[in-house]
Amino acid sequence: MKNEIKITFVKSPEEGEICAVFVNEFWDRFKTKLTSYMHIGQHAGCSPDILKNWPLATEQEYRSLLEELNTIGYENIKIIQSRIH
């Protein structure tokens, strides 16, 4: 069984873009940034503060990004739609 991938979907307050934040995957070896994914730009590192400062996306808002993640091979995704600190 593959490891569960925990993702929180948030929405950029400026542009309204949806971002998937992998809450249990660090981007860098220093563990200061989390892995994130967006339609444009795709994988990148992001500050954990994004989880506190950006509003949560609704299911309707993140549905297409979730479908894209499934299309590129992400399986066993658990969606966390609550604030994680």
C-alpha positions, 0 to 999 in steps of 0.5 A: 500500500502506498503512503497516504498523501495529505493535501490541503487546498488553499486559494491565493488571496491576490490572484485567486489561484488554487494551490495544493499543499502537500502537508507531509512532504518537505520541498527542501532538505532543511525542512523549511518549505513544503511541497506545493502544486499549482496548474501554472508552475506545477511543483514548487516549494512554499512557506508553511505560513501559506496554510495559515494566511491563505483561505481554504479552497472549496471542493468546487474550487479545487476539483480541477487541480485534484483531477490534474494531480490524479492524472499525473499519477498521484494516488491515495490522496487524503484531503485535509480541509482544516487549518494545520499549524 
